[in-house]
Amino acid sequence: MDCHPRLTGPVITRPDSPRIREAGKLAKRSWRTKSRRFVAEGPQAVREALMRHGDLRPSAVTIPPRAGEEDVSARPAPRGAVLDVWATAEAADRHPDVIETAGEAGLRVRQATAEVLSVVTDTVASQGIVAVVEHLDVSLTDVVTREARLLVVLSQVRDPGNAGTVLRVADAAGADAVVVTSSSVDVYNPKTVRSTVGSLFHIPVVTGVGLPEVTELARARGLQVLAADAHPPAHDLHVPWDTGLDLSRRTAWVFGNEAWGLPEADRSECDAAVAIPLYGRAESLNLASAASICIYESARSMHS
């Protein structure tokens, strides 16, 4: 098979290629955690990953050896470094800007068949362009600082799409960081990565911490900790001043599980609860919708 002029050959046609097999293991959370790598699929996610990679110091980026030479999980690379990029010829024609961005970042895009990429991705129909990326998460103390104004905390959030959507909203609203507690979904789950639509590469993310640790540090750094919870007693989000709540203050918002919300133990970790008023007949809002409203109310109050 002839190689596409924009891509690097030889064309990978074997799904059992060692490098492809290694990437395919990243479908499992255990392997993502062990190797500290994940898969970004689709032009938007890969484009954002490549742009972030291009911002790294070239001397700091270590491209690991080919599988078989050495354990590819053994050599460290900077947070967010792109280690591999593959694309089909069709994807290279549809998204030449992504291939160009890779070149600007000092990376080659290897050509692979759609059958090969199906081993790496979990979608029914792959978008034809995939990257393997180093984990991006930072430490809690890196983001919970006295300068941080708006933090978003996910506690016991289990749906990948919801987690990704909230992360995207936090990015759009100008939040300082998103904290995904150890009781929540893996932020590097392929569905979560896709649903962030590239925002995962824009906003700092903390993972693997407990809620008490987060709330204690946030409070010590001068942030108020608010639970998005409708159970009384709760402030009304639309008239918070009536009950003494100031949304212009530096805030850490805590959002709970999609089905049962915040357990009493989690709610007790917060300074106050805030309810979104419902004017129609709907019983409730889903997590992503509720989080969007709360985050933007804080952002609006802080910027007005």
C-alpha positions in Angstrom: 0.0 0.0 0.0 1.4 3.4 -1.0 1.8 5.9 1.8 -0.1 9.2 1.8 2.1 12.1 0.9 1.2 13.9 4.2 1.9 10.8 6.4 4.9 8.8 7.4 5.3 5.2 6.3 5.5 2.3 6.0 1.7 1.9 6.4 0.7 -0.1 9.4 -1.6 -2.8 8.2 -1.3 -5.3 11.0 -3.6 -4.9 14.1 -1.1 -7.1 16.0 1.7 -4.6 15.5 3.6 -4.3 18.9 3.0 -0.5 19.1 -0.7 -0.8 18.3 -1.1 -3.6 20.8 0.4 -1.4 23.5 -2.0 1.4 22.6 -4.9 -1.0 22.6 -4.2 -1.9 26.2 -5.1 1.7 27.2 -8.8 0.8 26.8 -8.4 -0.6 30.4 -8.2 1.8 33.3 -5.6 -0.4 35.1 -3.2 -0.1 32.1 -3.9 3.7 31.8 -3.1 4.1 35.5 0.1 1.9 35.3 1.5 3.5 32.1 0.1 7.0 32.8 -1.0 7.2 29.2 -4.3 7.5 27.4 -5.8 7.7 24.0 -7.1 10.9 22.4 -9.4 10.2 19.4 -10.7 12.5 16.7 -9.4 15.6 15.0 -10.4 18.1 17.8 -8.9 16.1 20.7 -5.7 15.3 18.7 -5.4 18.9 17.5 -5.5 20.2 21.1 -3.1 17.5 22.3 -0.6 18.5 19.6 -0.9 22.2 20.3 -0.2 21.5 24.0 2.7 19.3 23.0 4.1 22.0 20.9 4.2 24.3 23.9 6.5 21.9 25.8 10.3 22.5 25.7 11.6 20.3 22.8 14.5 19.1 24.9 12.1 17.8 27.6 10.0 15.6 25.3 11.2 12.0 25.2 9.6 9.8 22.5 9.7 6.3 23.8 11.4 3.5 21.8 9.5 1.1 19.6 7.9 -1.8 21.4 10.3 -4.7 21.7 13.3 -2.5 22.4 12.2 -1.6 25.9 9.1 -1.4 28.1 7.3 1.6 26.7 5.8 2.4 30.1 9.2 2.7 31.8 10.5 5.9 30.3 9.0 9.2 31.7 7.9 12.0 29.5 6.4 15.4 30.4 2.8 15.8 31.4 0.7 15.9 28.2 3.5 14.9 25.8 2.2 13.2 22.7 4.0 9.9 22.1 2.3 8.5 19.0 0.0 9.8 16.3 -1.7 7.6 13.7 -4.1 8.5 10.9 -5.7 7.0 7.9 -5.2 8.4 4.5 -8.9 9.5 4.4 -8.4 11.4 7.7 -5.3 13.1 6.4 -7.3 14.4 3.5 -10.2 15.6 5.7 -8.0 17.2 8.4 -4.7 18.4 6.8 -4.5 21.1 9.5 -4.0 18.4 12.2 -1.2 16.8 10.2 0.4 20.3 9.8 0.0 20.9 13.6 1.8 17.7 14.3 4.7 18.7 12.0 4.9 22.1 13.8 5.1 20.3 17.1 8.0 18.2 15.8 6.0 14.9 15.5 5.4 12.5 12.6 2.0 11.1 11.9 2.2 7.4 11.0 -0.3 6.1 8.4 -2.5 3.2 9.6 -5.5 1.4 8.2 -9.0 1.9 9.7 -8.9 -1.8 10.8 -5.7 -1.1 12.7 -7.0 2.0 14.5 -10.1 0.0 15.5 -7.8 -1.8 17.9 -6.9 1.4 19.6 -10.3 3.1 19.8 -13.6 2.1 21.4 -15.9 3.8 18.9 -17.9 1.8 16.4 -16.7 4.0 13.5 -13.3 5.5 14.2 -12.7 9.1 13.1 -9.4 8.0 11.6 -6.9 9.9 13.7 -5.6 8.9 17.1 -2.9 9.9 19.5 -1.3 8.4 22.6 -0.7 11.0 25.3 0.9 11.2 28.7 -1.4 11.9 31.6 -2.0 15.6 32.3 -3.1 15.7 36.0 -1.4 18.0 38.5 -1.2 18.0 42.3 -4.0 19.4 44.4 -1.6 22.0 45.9 -0.8 23.2 42.4 -4.3 24.4 41.8 -5.8 25.1 45.2 -3.9 28.4 45.8 -4.8 31.8 47.3 -5.0 33.1 43.7 -7.6 30.5 42.6 -11.1 32.0 42.2 -13.2 29.2 40.8 -12.7 25.4 41.3 -15.0 22.6 40.2 -15.0 19.4 42.2 -16.6 16.1 41.1 -17.4 13.7 43.9 -18.8 10.2 43.1 -19.6 11.2 39.5 -19.6 8.0 37.5 -20.8 8.8 34.0 -17.9 9.5 31.6 -20.0 11.8 29.4 -21.2 13.9 32.4 -17.7 14.3 33.7 -16.4 15.4 30.3 -19.2 17.8 29.8 -18.6 19.5 33.2 -14.9 19.8 32.5 -15.7 21.5 29.2 -18.1 23.9 30.9 -15.5 24.7 33.6 -13.0 25.5 30.8 -15.5 27.7 29.0 -16.4 29.5 32.2 -12.8 30.3 33.0 -12.5 28.0 36.1 -9.0 27.6 37.5 -9.2 23.8 37.7 -11.3 20.7 37.9 -10.8 18.2 40.7 -12.0 14.6 40.0 -12.0 12.7 43.3 -10.9 9.2 43.7 -14.6 8.1 44.0 -15.3 9.4 40.5 -14.9 8.1 36.9 -11.5 8.0 35.3 -11.0 11.3 33.6 -8.9 9.5 30.9 -11.8 7.1 30.0 -12.1 7.4 26.2 -15.7 8.6 26.5 -14.7 11.3 29.0 -11.8 12.5 26.8 -14.1 12.7 23.8 -16.9 14.6 25.7 -14.4 17.3 26.8 -14.0 18.2 23.1 -10.4 19.2 23.7 -10.9 21.1 27.0 -9.0 18.4 28.8 -5.9 19.9 27.3 -6.8 23.5 28.4 -7.6 23.3 32.1 -5.6 21.9 35.0 -7.1 18.6 36.3 -6.5 16.9 39.6 -7.3 13.2 40.1 -7.1 10.6 42.8 -7.8 12.7 45.9 -10.5 12.4 48.6 -13.2 15.1 49.0 -12.2 15.9 52.6 -8.7 16.7 51.5 -10.0 19.0 48.8 -12.5 20.9 51.0 -10.0 21.3 53.8 -7.3 22.8 51.6 -9.8 25.0 49.7 -11.1 26.4 53.0 -7.6 27.0 54.2 -6.9 28.9 51.0 -9.9 31.2 51.6 -12.4 29.7 49.2 -16.0 29.0 50.2 -17.1 25.5 49.5 -20.6 25.1 48.0 -22.5 21.9 47.5 -24.9 21.8 44.6 -27.7 20.1 46.5 -31.5 20.8 46.6 -32.2 19.2 50.0 -33.1 21.8 52.6 -31.6 23.8 54.1 -30.2 25.3 50.9 -29.7 28.7 49.4 -31.6 29.6 46.3 -29.1 30.1 43.4 -31.2 32.9 41.8 -31.6 35.0 45.0 -28.6 34.0 47.1 -28.3 37.4 48.7 -31.7 36.8 50.5 -30.0 34.2 52.7 -26.5 35.8 52.8 -24.7 33.9 50.1 -22.2 35.8 48.1 -21.5 34.2 44.7 -18.8 36.8 43.9 -16.6 35.2 46.5 -13.9 32.7 45.5 -15.7 29.4 45.4 -15.1 25.7 45.1 -18.3 24.0 43.8 -18.9 20.4 44.7 -21.1 18.2 42.4 -22.3 14.7 43.3 -23.5 11.5 41.8 -25.9 11.5 38.9 -28.5 9.3 40.6 -28.3 10.1 44.3 -26.5 13.5 44.4 -24.3 14.2 47.5 -24.5 11.9 50.5 -24.8 13.6 53.8 -21.1 12.9 54.6 -20.1 14.7 51.4 -22.5 17.6 52.0 -21.2 18.0 55.5 -17.7 18.7 54.0 -19.2 21.9 52.4 -19.9 25.3 53.9 -23.4 25.5 52.5 -25.8 23.9 50.0 -27.3 25.7 47.0 -30.4 24.7 45.1 -31.4 25.6 41.5 -35.0 26.7 41.4 -37.3 24.7 39.1 -40.0 26.8 37.5 -41.6 24.1 35.5 -42.8 20.5 36.2 -39.4 18.7 35.8 -38.5 16.9 38.9 -34.8 17.7 38.6 -31.9 18.6 36.3 -29.2 16.2 35.2 -25.7 16.6 36.6 -24.2 18.3 33.6 -27.0 20.8 33.3 -27.0 21.7 37.0 -23.3 22.1 37.0 -23.3 24.4 34.0 -25.9 26.7 35.6 -24.0 26.8 39.0 -20.6 27.4 37.4 -21.8 30.1 35.1 -23.7 31.9 37.9 -20.4 32.1 39.9 -18.4 33.2 36.8 -21.0 35.9 36.0 -21.0 37.2 39.6 -17.2 37.2 39.7 -16.9 39.1 36.4 -19.8 41.6 36.9 
